[in-house]
Amino acid sequence: MGIDIETIKKIANLAAISFEENELEGFARDFDLIIGYMEQLSKIDTGDIKPMEHVLPVQNVFREDEDTNQNNRDELIKCAPVSENGCYIVPSVVES
């Protein structure tokens, strides 16, 4: 499959990049080489290769959820710089 200069111009236009006219022929050759390499890769039999999402083995570490019915509201309110009637007081971020 050959990539012509018009195709290179169209790709450059879609990518919103510009080239000098003398560069276009080199890009066409480079694209041909890249596509040729991709065609070689597509011919490789990968039927026995297990698909993977990551190059390293990654495994989630889960733990069981535990219900801890803790009522430590008063302790948490003590950590706040300013509180009133059991509520946190924060600076206003929206002007009226």
Secondary structure, DSSP 8 states (H G I E B T S, - for coil): ----HHHHHHHHHHTT----HHHHHHHHHHHHHHHHHHHHHHTS--TTS---SSSS----------------HHHHHHHSSSEETTEE-----S--
